[in-house]
């Protein structure tokens, strides 16, 4: 799981909404993999949309090799309120996913 997904996505809270065995263990594992990928790409998209072109390249290099603190420090320097932005965006996506899952019950 990527550093950014672990820090901002709160995927486990999606499963807390469905206590009582709605998903089997194998379904939960598969869904978790899908959710990690969705959040990973969503977070990257939000970040890249908020960076200038030269910083996008630097970010893409850092995201593959930097530790969490160096990456977050870089983003803080380049995007004002980045943590609040990512928390807000991830929460919005989380609610959309929950809504979709509830409709699919």
C-alpha positions in Angstrom: 0.0 0.0 0.0 1.4 3.4 -0.9 2.5 5.9 1.7 -0.2 8.3 0.6 -3.0 5.7 0.6 -2.0 4.5 4.1 -2.0 8.0 5.4 -5.1 9.5 3.8 -7.5 6.9 2.5 -8.8 5.2 5.7 -9.9 2.1 3.7 -10.6 0.1 6.9 -13.5 2.5 7.8 -15.3 1.4 4.6 -15.5 -2.2 6.0 -16.6 -1.0 9.4 -19.8 0.2 7.8 -20.6 -3.4 6.7 -20.2 -5.4 9.9 -22.2 -8.6 10.1 -20.6 -10.5 7.3 -21.7 -8.8 4.1 -18.4 -9.8 2.6 -16.6 -13.1 2.8 -12.9 -12.9 3.8 -11.9 -13.5 0.2 -14.3 -10.8 -1.1 -13.0 -8.4 1.5 -9.4 -9.1 0.4 -10.2 -8.5 -3.3 -12.2 -5.4 -2.5 -9.4 -4.1 -0.4 -7.0 -4.5 -3.3 -9.4 -2.7 -5.6 -9.9 0.1 -3.1 -6.1 0.6 -2.6 -5.7 1.0 -6.4 -8.7 3.4 -6.7 -7.4 5.6 -3.8 -3.8 5.4 -5.0 -4.7 6.7 -8.5 -7.2 9.3 -7.1 -4.6 10.7 -4.7 -2.0 10.9 -7.4 -4.5 12.7 -9.7 -5.4 15.2 -7.0 -1.7 15.9 -6.3 -0.7 16.2 -9.9 -3.6 18.5 -10.6 -2.3 20.9 -7.9 1.4 20.9 -8.9 3.2 22.9 -11.5 4.8 21.0 -14.4 8.4 20.9 -13.1 7.2 19.8 -9.7 5.1 17.0 -11.1 8.3 15.3 -12.4 10.0 15.8 -9.0 6.9 14.4 -7.2 6.8 11.3 -9.4 10.4 10.6 -8.7 10.0 11.2 -4.9 6.8 9.1 -4.6 8.8 6.0 -5.7 11.9 6.5 -3.6 11.2 8.9 -0.7 10.2 8.1 2.8 6.8 9.4 4.0 8.2 12.4 5.8 10.3 13.6 2.8 7.4 13.2 0.5 4.9 15.0 2.8 7.4 17.8 3.4 7.8 18.2 -0.4 4.1 18.4 -0.9 3.6 20.8 2.0 6.2 23.1 0.4 4.4 22.9 -3.0 0.7 22.7 -2.2 -0.8 25.0 0.4 -3.0 22.9 2.8 -2.1 19.6 1.0 -3.0 17.4 4.0 -6.4 19.0 4.4 -7.0 18.8 0.7 -6.1 15.1 0.5 -8.2 14.3 3.6 -11.2 16.1 2.1 -10.9 14.5 -1.3 -10.3 11.0 0.2 -13.3 11.4 2.5 -15.5 12.5 -0.5 -14.3 9.4 -2.5 -14.8 7.2 0.5 -18.5 8.4 0.9 -19.1 7.8 -2.8 -17.7 4.3 -2.6 -19.8 3.5 0.5 -22.9 4.8 -1.3 -22.1 2.6 -4.3 -21.5 -0.5 -2.1 -24.8 0.1 -0.2 -26.7 0.3 -3.5 -25.1 -2.9 -4.6 -26.1 -4.9 -1.5 
